[in-house]
Amino acid sequence: MSMRWALILMILLAGRGAQAQLERVLPSVDFTATSVRRMGAAELRQTVHYADGKLRIDGENGFATTILDLQSQSEILLMANQTYLVLPLNDELYRRFFPFRYATKLRQEPVDGVTATKYVFDQDGRLGAGGYYWLIGGGIMVRCAYEDGMYGVNVRHLHFLEDLKVGPLPPSLFAIPSGYRQVR
């Protein structure tokens, strides 16, 4: 798996008012946050923005921005040299962002001073329990902890959001800026 995909986190499943997308459930509110991902000894931070089925990830290693459009199943890579690529949505990436809807709800518990609902999930959808995630109102995942094989070794991953701000976002955040040139 490329390091670019290993950096990403966010948004997840069910919550009151969240909308179904295939076997996923997307958040029903717009938000911006700092996404923190810890994998073993590494820590990666990115700014993420979510609105209406689109996720923008700023701070990619080697790329300026990635925009995932979950409605059209595409991703746009906006590169630092003012070029961009449009690609089909990477299934591996998609699975990392949005766990399956058939996770099992465990209980309500506090996460950073907010009441969240804790779920157990397995990456294959079976409850051999790959990990846990915590959702708050609007279907926003605020924390996710799981083990995943990397290079033949299980590595503990911890994802969480900091500086979460819920509210409307400008559509221009999810558009290709003028002056960018498409490459193939």
Summary of the structure (lengths in Angstrom):
residues: 184
radius of gyration: 15.9
end to end distance: 21.5
largest distance: 48.9
contacts: 558
relative contact order: 0.24
helix: 10%
strand: 52%
